[in-house]
Amino acid sequence: MVKAYVLIVNESGKEDYIISNLIKIPSITDAYGTFGTYDILTKLKSSNEEDLQHDITNGIRKMPKIRGITTLLVDKKPGISKINKIEQKVLDEYMVHAFITIHCSKSDESDIMERLQEIPEVVEADILVGNYEIICKLSAPTYNDISNIISKKIRKVQGIKSTLTINVINKQGFSR
C-alpha cells in the first residue's frame, strides 16, 4: 500500500467546489477543509505508486481553482493508527482535529513515533519522505485543547525541531 498526503492552496472560497471534485479521485480516502497555511488536506492510498502519482498529477494538479499543492509521501515504515472507521466517525462528530507536521532528525524518527504513540490524543501518525519527517493527527474536544496538546506534549518530545499545525474545519470534507 502506497500512501501520501496532499496539502492544497486554492482560490479563496472555493473549498467546497474542490472537495466535491476531489471525491471523484479514486485514491483519495479523506479530504478536509482546513484553516491556516493550507485550505485543504487530502490523504491518498493506492495499491501502487503509479496510480497514486497519476491521481496527484492528472487529478489534483489539473483541477481548476487550485493555486498550489504540497505532496507529502509516506515512508514504507509502519505508522500509528489507534482507531477504526466507526470510531473515526464518532470522533468526527464530537471532536475537533488537527494534523501536525513534525521536523526532526531522521535518526530521531523511531523514538518520536514511540513517544507519539503514548499521547492519547494522537490518533494516527506516519513517517514521511521529504521536507517533514512525521505527520500526525490529533483529536480533542476543542481547538484550545489541541493547542495545549501541541505545546505541552508534542513540542516537549525530545528531538522535535519544529512543528506546523493544520487545523481541520469540522464537517467540511469527506472520509471513505
MIBADO-800981 format. One line per 5 residues: number of its first residue (from 1); their letters; for each residue x, y, z of N, C-alpha, C. Coordinates in nm, 4 decimals. Example, Ala and Ser with C-alpha at 12.3 -4.5 7.8 and 13.67 -1.06 7.14 Angstrom:
1 = AS = 1.3190,-0.5690,0.7800,1.2300,-0.4500,0.7800,1.3200,-0.3300,0.7800 | 1.2850,-0.2250,0.7080,1.3670,-0.1060,0.7140,1.2900,0.0030,0.7870
//
This chain:
1 = MVKAY = 0.0850,-0.1187,0.0000,0.0000,0.0000,0.0000,0.0891,0.1244,0.0000 | 0.0631,0.2152,-0.0915,0.1350,0.3411,-0.1032,0.0422,0.4505,-0.0509 | 0.0994,0.5430,0.0250,0.0185,0.6458,0.0912,0.0862,0.7819,0.0780 | 0.0046,0.8883,0.0691,0.0560,1.0254,0.0625,-0.0481,1.1204,0.1199 | -0.0017,1.2382,0.1559,-0.0886,1.3489,0.1948,-0.0620,1.4604,0.0950
6 = VLIVN = -0.1674,1.5284,0.0513,-0.1516,1.6432,-0.0375,-0.2172,1.7625,0.0300 | -0.1386,1.8682,0.0491,-0.1856,1.9930,0.1086,-0.2143,2.0898,-0.0051 | -0.3330,2.1484,-0.0055,-0.3794,2.2282,-0.1187,-0.4025,2.3731,-0.0772 | -0.3565,2.4651,-0.1607,-0.3904,2.6069,-0.1505,-0.4780,2.6369,-0.2716 | -0.5960,2.6920,-0.2452,-0.6893,2.7175,-0.3553,-0.7332,2.8635,-0.3575
11 = ESGKE = -0.8064,2.8973,-0.4635,-0.8643,3.0313,-0.4711,-0.9597,3.0487,-0.3531 | -0.9651,3.1688,-0.3030,-1.0463,3.1984,-0.1847,-1.1925,3.1586,-0.2041 | -1.2462,3.0857,-0.1060,-1.3867,3.0482,-0.1067,-1.4226,2.9308,-0.1960 | -1.3253,2.8633,-0.2527,-1.3527,2.7541,-0.3472,-1.3347,2.6150,-0.2845 | -1.3236,2.6059,-0.1532,-1.3000,2.4781,-0.0866,-1.4099,2.3753,-0.1158
16 = DYIIS = -1.5360,2.4151,-0.1033,-1.6461,2.3201,-0.1264,-1.6455,2.2688,-0.2702 | -1.6190,2.3565,-0.3656,-1.6109,2.3176,-0.5066,-1.4997,2.2139,-0.5258 | -1.3837,2.2407,-0.4690,-1.2698,2.1497,-0.4864,-1.2958,2.0166,-0.4165 | -1.3460,2.0201,-0.2936,-1.3747,1.8956,-0.2213,-1.4760,1.8106,-0.2974 | -1.5770,1.8749,-0.3573,-1.6767,1.7988,-0.4332,-1.6150,1.7318,-0.5565
21 = NLIKI = -1.5063,1.7863,-0.6078,-1.4355,1.7247,-0.7204,-1.3307,1.6237,-0.6739 | -1.2728,1.6442,-0.5553,-1.1729,1.5504,-0.5041,-1.2335,1.4125,-0.4793 | -1.3608,1.4085,-0.4434,-1.4259,1.2807,-0.4141,-1.4278,1.1891,-0.5369 | -1.4109,1.2460,-0.6563,-1.4096,1.1672,-0.7802,-1.2757,1.0979,-0.8054 | -1.1725,1.1355,-0.7299,-1.0383,1.0792,-0.7498,-1.0267,0.9523,-0.6659
26 = PSITD = -1.0048,0.8373,-0.7305,-1.0141,0.7078,-0.6619,-0.9234,0.6896,-0.5399 | -0.8007,0.7384,-0.5444,-0.7080,0.7103,-0.4345,-0.7258,0.8017,-0.3132 | -0.8079,0.9052,-0.3249,-0.8286,0.9946,-0.2103,-0.9261,0.9284,-0.1136 | -0.8771,0.9018,0.0078,-0.9605,0.8392,0.1107,-1.0231,0.9418,0.2038 | -0.9567,1.0559,0.2196,-1.0038,1.1602,0.3104,-0.9691,1.2961,0.2518
31 = AYGTF = -1.0577,1.3918,0.2718,-1.0303,1.5313,0.2349,-1.0927,1.6188,0.3420 | -1.0156,1.7144,0.3912,-1.0609,1.8010,0.4992,-1.0377,1.9470,0.4623 | -1.1381,2.0304,0.4831,-1.1156,2.1733,0.4781,-1.0318,2.2098,0.5992 | -0.9383,2.3026,0.5823,-0.8502,2.3417,0.6926,-0.8411,2.4936,0.6990 | -0.7880,2.5442,0.8085,-0.7578,2.6859,0.8128,-0.6144,2.7046,0.8557
36 = GTYDI = -0.5533,2.8094,0.8009,-0.4110,2.8331,0.8225,-0.3414,2.8455,0.6886 | -0.2224,2.7909,0.6793,-0.1406,2.7999,0.5590,-0.2042,2.7300,0.4397 | -0.2714,2.6189,0.4654,-0.3330,2.5397,0.3585,-0.4847,2.5457,0.3724 | -0.5551,2.5245,0.2599,-0.7016,2.5291,0.2581,-0.7651,2.3911,0.2685 | -0.6970,2.2895,0.2155,-0.7492,2.1532,0.2143,-0.6336,2.0562,0.2364
41 = LTKLK = -0.6597,1.9520,0.3146,-0.5646,1.8429,0.3320,-0.6319,1.7154,0.2828 | -0.5622,1.6399,0.1980,-0.6156,1.5128,0.1500,-0.5201,1.4007,0.1879 | -0.5779,1.2835,0.2094,-0.4994,1.1622,0.2320,-0.5294,1.0687,0.1162 | -0.4250,1.0121,0.0575,-0.4390,0.9217,-0.0562,-0.3781,0.7862,-0.0225 | -0.4430,0.6796,-0.0708,-0.3905,0.5431,-0.0581,-0.4134,0.4719,-0.1903
46 = SSNEE = -0.3138,0.3930,-0.2302,-0.3270,0.3162,-0.3531,-0.2443,0.1888,-0.3407 | -0.2773,0.0909,-0.4224,-0.2008,-0.0340,-0.4205,-0.0664,-0.0187,-0.4915 | -0.0525,0.0862,-0.5746,0.0762,0.1064,-0.6415,0.1063,0.2549,-0.6595 | 0.2352,0.2816,-0.6726,0.2834,0.4197,-0.6808,0.2387,0.4901,-0.8092 | 0.2291,0.4168,-0.9192,0.1907,0.4768,-1.0475,0.0498,0.5363,-1.0407
51 = DLQHD = -0.0451,0.4618,-0.9830,-0.1824,0.5125,-0.9710,-0.1877,0.6348,-0.8804 | -0.1114,0.6309,-0.7720,-0.1081,0.7443,-0.6794,-0.0528,0.8685,-0.7493 | 0.0595,0.8525,-0.8191,0.1193,0.9649,-0.8925,0.0247,1.0170,-1.0000 | -0.0441,0.9277,-1.0684,-0.1401,0.9681,-1.1717,-0.2511,1.0538,-1.1100 | -0.3064,1.0092,-0.9967,-0.4150,1.0841,-0.9328,-0.3688,1.2220,-0.8845
56 = ITNGI = -0.2448,1.2314,-0.8409,-0.1921,1.3615,-0.7976,-0.1665,1.4506,-0.9193 | -0.0945,1.3978,-1.0182,-0.0541,1.4766,-1.1347,-0.1702,1.5112,-1.2266 | -0.2529,1.4134,-1.2587,-0.3605,1.4361,-1.3551,-0.4951,1.4647,-1.2911 | -0.5071,1.4415,-1.1618,-0.6319,1.4690,-1.0912,-0.6254,1.5991,-1.0125 | -0.5450,1.6000,-0.9089,-0.5398,1.7168,-0.8197,-0.4749,1.8372,-0.8880
61 = RKMPK = -0.3557,1.8190,-0.9446,-0.2818,1.9325,-1.0023,-0.3542,1.9999,-1.1184 | -0.4332,1.9266,-1.1927,-0.5024,1.9838,-1.3090,-0.6394,2.0399,-1.2754 | -0.6781,2.0312,-1.1475,-0.8097,2.0796,-1.1073,-0.8122,2.2323,-1.1091 | -0.9157,2.2917,-1.1696,-0.9249,2.4376,-1.1682,-0.9448,2.4898,-1.0259 | -0.9036,2.6120,-1.0033,-0.9207,2.6836,-0.8769,-0.8157,2.6466,-0.7714
66 = IRGIT = -0.7226,2.5558,-0.8053,-0.6132,2.5219,-0.7138,-0.4925,2.6069,-0.7506 | -0.4362,2.6744,-0.6510,-0.3195,2.7603,-0.6745,-0.1881,2.6860,-0.6562 | -0.1859,2.5878,-0.5651,-0.0624,2.5141,-0.5419,-0.0862,2.3965,-0.4499 | 0.0050,2.2988,-0.4588,-0.0051,2.1832,-0.3710,0.1314,2.1493,-0.3138 | 0.1303,2.0837,-0.1991,0.2499,2.0257,-0.1387,0.2185,1.8790,-0.1161
71 = TLLVD = 0.3024,1.7921,-0.1723,0.2820,1.6482,-0.1578,0.3773,1.5938,-0.0529 | 0.3215,1.5194,0.0427,0.3997,1.4554,0.1479,0.3865,1.3046,0.1301 | 0.4917,1.2414,0.0810,0.4894,1.0972,0.0598,0.5171,1.0251,0.1913 | 0.4413,0.9199,0.2163,0.4572,0.8423,0.3390,0.5606,0.7334,0.3150 | 0.6528,0.7201,0.4105,0.7550,0.6162,0.4070,0.6882,0.4801,0.4254
76 = KKPGI = 0.7555,0.3752,0.3846,0.7004,0.2405,0.3980,0.7081,0.1874,0.5415 | 0.7783,0.2588,0.6297,0.7858,0.2166,0.7701,0.6459,0.2233,0.8318 | 0.6165,0.1325,0.9250,0.4814,0.1319,0.9835,0.4517,0.2598,1.0611 | 0.3267,0.3037,1.0507,0.2828,0.4230,1.1225,0.2014,0.3841,1.2444 | 0.1274,0.4807,1.2960,0.0403,0.4609,1.4115,-0.1030,0.4786,1.3652
81 = SKINK = -0.1885,0.3870,1.4025,-0.3311,0.4017,1.3781,-0.4035,0.3410,1.4972 | -0.4658,0.4267,1.5782,-0.5289,0.3817,1.7018,-0.6787,0.3599,1.6883 | -0.7367,0.3976,1.5734,-0.8827,0.3948,1.5611,-0.9262,0.3280,1.4322 | -1.0497,0.2786,1.4309,-1.1059,0.2228,1.3088,-1.2053,0.3227,1.2487 | -1.2647,0.2886,1.1368,-1.3549,0.3809,1.0654,-1.4766,0.4202,1.1490
86 = IEQKV = -1.5339,0.3260,1.2235,-1.6519,0.3559,1.3055,-1.6153,0.4545,1.4168 | -1.5030,0.4280,1.4834,-1.4575,0.5194,1.5886,-1.4266,0.6575,1.5312 | -1.3696,0.6607,1.4089,-1.3384,0.7890,1.3456,-1.4644,0.8699,1.3200 | -1.5721,0.8047,1.2792,-1.6984,0.8760,1.2564,-1.7493,0.9405,1.3852 | -1.7353,0.8725,1.4971,-1.7752,0.9289,1.6270,-1.6864,1.0479,1.6614
91 = LDEYM = -1.5557,1.0327,1.6429,-1.4638,1.1435,1.6700,-1.4946,1.2633,1.5808 | -1.5246,1.2375,1.4530,-1.5563,1.3465,1.3604,-1.6802,1.4235,1.4041 | -1.7724,1.3556,1.4666,-1.8975,1.4187,1.5107,-1.8789,1.5026,1.6373 | -1.7957,1.4561,1.7289,-1.7912,1.5175,1.8622,-1.6591,1.5838,1.8997 | -1.5619,1.5778,1.8136,-1.4299,1.6327,1.8472,-1.3799,1.7241,1.7356
96 = VHAFI = -1.2737,1.7983,1.7658,-1.2035,1.8762,1.6640,-1.0730,1.8037,1.6334 | -1.0151,1.8348,1.5171,-0.8963,1.7633,1.4720,-0.7935,1.8604,1.4157 | -0.6704,1.8158,1.4190,-0.5617,1.8893,1.3555,-0.4567,1.7889,1.3099 | -0.3891,1.8226,1.2021,-0.2736,1.7463,1.1577,-0.1506,1.8282,1.1928 | -0.0487,1.7621,1.2420,0.0744,1.8289,1.2811,0.1876,1.7688,1.1988
101 = TIHCS = 0.2586,1.8529,1.1238,0.3792,1.8057,1.0571,0.4945,1.8340,1.1511 | 0.5866,1.7395,1.1577,0.6979,1.7474,1.2529,0.8286,1.7394,1.1768 | 0.9174,1.8325,1.2095,1.0526,1.8312,1.1552,1.1460,1.7827,1.2653 | 1.2268,1.6820,1.2324,1.3232,1.6266,1.3278,1.4375,1.5636,1.2482 | 1.5382,1.5158,1.3185,1.6447,1.4406,1.2518,1.5925,1.3028,1.2157
106 = KSDES = 1.6340,1.2513,1.1008,1.5913,1.1174,1.0585,1.6242,1.0133,1.1660 | 1.7339,1.0326,1.2355,1.7754,0.9363,1.3380,1.6823,0.9364,1.4595 | 1.6002,1.0415,1.4753,1.5090,1.0511,1.5905,1.3669,1.0035,1.5593 | 1.3372,0.9693,1.4335,1.2006,0.9337,1.3939,1.1393,0.8228,1.4785 | 1.2108,0.7137,1.4963,1.1557,0.5984,1.5693,1.1233,0.6342,1.7134
111 = DIMER = 1.2149,0.7047,1.7794,1.1916,0.7454,1.9186,1.0716,0.8396,1.9285 | 1.0605,0.9327,1.8346,0.9490,1.0276,1.8363,0.8175,0.9540,1.8109 | 0.8166,0.8599,1.7180,0.6949,0.7817,1.6930,0.6523,0.7052,1.8183 | 0.7475,0.6496,1.8920,0.7159,0.5800,2.0175,0.6524,0.6755,2.1185 | 0.7068,0.7957,2.1269,0.6519,0.8964,2.2206,0.5131,0.9429,2.1761
116 = LQEIP = 0.4922,0.9597,2.0462,0.3605,0.9985,1.9949,0.2566,0.8909,2.0248 | 0.2980,0.7653,2.0174,0.2088,0.6529,2.0487,0.1549,0.6643,2.1914 | 0.2328,0.7217,2.2815,0.1951,0.7345,2.4227,0.0989,0.8504,2.4490 | 0.0844,0.9420,2.3544,-0.0046,1.0571,2.3722,-0.1444,1.0153,2.3264 | -0.2412,1.0083,2.4190,-0.3739,0.9557,2.3840,-0.4433,1.0298,2.2697
121 = EVVEA = -0.4222,1.1579,2.2584,-0.4911,1.2391,2.1577,-0.4340,1.2210,2.0173 | -0.3167,1.1614,2.0047,-0.2592,1.1309,1.8734,-0.3268,1.0031,1.8248 | -0.4144,1.0164,1.7249,-0.4916,0.9013,1.6788,-0.4292,0.8307,1.5590 | -0.3401,0.8993,1.4889,-0.2641,0.8345,1.3818,-0.1385,0.9150,1.3542 | -0.0384,0.8482,1.2973,0.0875,0.9148,1.2618,0.1577,0.8338,1.1546
126 = DILVG = 0.2301,0.9033,1.0688,0.3064,0.8393,0.9619,0.4422,0.9064,0.9495 | 0.5419,0.8260,0.9125,0.6744,0.8780,0.8802,0.6721,0.9193,0.7334 | 0.7283,1.0365,0.7041,0.7247,1.0937,0.5697,0.8603,1.0894,0.5023 | 0.8585,1.1112,0.3718,0.9786,1.1265,0.2918,0.9763,1.2703,0.2413 | 1.0804,1.3494,0.2677,1.0828,1.4853,0.2146,1.1023,1.5920,0.3201
131 = NYEII = 1.0299,1.7052,0.3037,1.0500,1.8239,0.3870,1.0223,1.8028,0.5352 | 0.9223,1.7228,0.5662,0.8898,1.6918,0.7048,0.9142,1.5434,0.7259 | 0.9418,1.5072,0.8502,0.9719,1.3673,0.8779,0.8506,1.2887,0.9277 | 0.7556,1.3568,0.9944,0.6401,1.2890,1.0531,0.5162,1.3765,1.0367 | 0.4005,1.3125,1.0162,0.2724,1.3812,1.0243,0.1860,1.3015,1.1207
136 = CKLSA = 0.1141,1.3718,1.2083,0.0235,1.3023,1.2990,-0.1095,1.3758,1.3051 | -0.2126,1.3005,1.3397,-0.3465,1.3561,1.3532,-0.3853,1.3537,1.4998 | -0.4345,1.4676,1.5487,-0.4820,1.4802,1.6866,-0.6328,1.4950,1.6881 | -0.6964,1.4419,1.7911,-0.8388,1.4635,1.8154,-0.8538,1.5070,1.9606 | -0.9340,1.6116,1.9828,-0.9569,1.6645,2.1175,-1.0909,1.7379,2.1188
141 = PTYND = -1.1443,1.7690,2.2383,-1.2744,1.8360,2.2451,-1.2783,1.9769,2.1840 | -1.1691,2.0556,2.1972,-1.1691,2.1936,2.1476,-1.0347,2.2272,2.0828 | -1.0326,2.3357,2.0057,-0.9067,2.3812,1.9475,-0.8101,2.4289,2.0549 | -0.8604,2.4815,2.1669,-0.7727,2.5168,2.2791,-0.7035,2.3926,2.3330 | -0.7768,2.2810,2.3400,-0.7159,2.1557,2.3835,-0.6076,2.1113,2.2852
146 = ISNII = -0.6343,2.1250,2.1558,-0.5340,2.0917,2.0529,-0.4079,2.1746,2.0769 | -0.4261,2.3042,2.0986,-0.3128,2.3928,2.1233,-0.2324,2.3485,2.2452 | -0.3025,2.3127,2.3519,-0.2340,2.2675,2.4741,-0.1595,2.1360,2.4512 | -0.2177,2.0450,2.3775,-0.1520,1.9169,2.3491,-0.0235,1.9407,2.2704 | -0.0305,2.0301,2.1730,0.0883,2.0594,2.0919,0.1964,2.1225,2.1773
151 = SKKIR = 0.1598,2.2248,2.2539,0.2620,2.2970,2.3303,0.3112,2.2207,2.4535 | 0.2245,2.1454,2.5186,0.2633,2.0801,2.6446,0.3037,1.9342,2.6295 | 0.2671,1.8717,2.5177,0.3019,1.7309,2.4996,0.3915,1.7089,2.3778 | 0.3446,1.7491,2.2605,0.4187,1.7176,2.1377,0.5504,1.7935,2.1295 | 0.5475,1.9240,2.1494,0.6711,2.0024,2.1373,0.7711,1.9722,2.2478
156 = KVQGI = 0.7294,1.9027,2.3515,0.8196,1.8635,2.4615,0.8948,1.7340,2.4291 | 0.8536,1.6646,2.3234,0.9187,1.5391,2.2865,1.0611,1.5681,2.2401 | 1.1547,1.4990,2.3009,1.2966,1.5129,2.2680,1.3200,1.4837,2.1205 | 1.3909,1.5720,2.0503,1.4269,1.5501,1.9104,1.3423,1.6275,1.8103 | 1.2272,1.6802,1.8534,1.1447,1.7583,1.7616,1.2047,1.8970,1.7458
161 = KSTLT = 1.2319,1.9359,1.6214,1.2912,2.0677,1.5939,1.1844,2.1734,1.5707 | 1.0768,2.1370,1.4972,0.9687,2.2324,1.4717,0.8429,2.1566,1.4313 | 0.7299,2.2273,1.4406,0.6015,2.1695,1.4011,0.5227,2.2721,1.3196 | 0.4297,2.2221,1.2408,0.3349,2.3054,1.1679,0.1972,2.2467,1.1928 | 0.1052,2.3290,1.2410,-0.0291,2.2828,1.2733,-0.1250,2.3157,1.1595
166 = INVIN = -0.2039,2.2152,1.1202,-0.3053,2.2315,1.0165,-0.4387,2.1935,1.0807 | -0.5157,2.2935,1.1233,-0.6440,2.2691,1.1892,-0.7506,2.2322,1.0875 | -0.8284,2.1306,1.1207,-0.9345,2.0807,1.0333,-1.0650,2.1538,1.0640 | -1.1366,2.1914,0.9591,-1.2689,2.2520,0.9747,-1.3698,2.1379,0.9802 | -1.4391,2.1268,1.0916,-1.5368,2.0186,1.1073,-1.6454,2.0268,1.0009
171 = KQGFS = -1.6839,1.9113,0.9526,-1.7939,1.8941,0.8583,-1.7669,1.9563,0.7206 | -1.6408,1.9847,0.6894,-1.6079,2.0285,0.5538,-1.5102,1.9261,0.4974 | -1.5633,1.8331,0.4236,-1.4791,1.7288,0.3657,-1.5495,1.5952,0.3651 | -1.4710,1.4891,0.3459,-1.5266,1.3535,0.3432,-1.4210,1.2539,0.3888 | -1.4690,1.1374,0.4276,-1.3837,1.0254,0.4637,-1.4512,0.8989,0.4136
176 = R = -1.3788,0.8174,0.3386,-1.4378,0.6927,0.2881,-1.3777,0.5749,0.3609
//
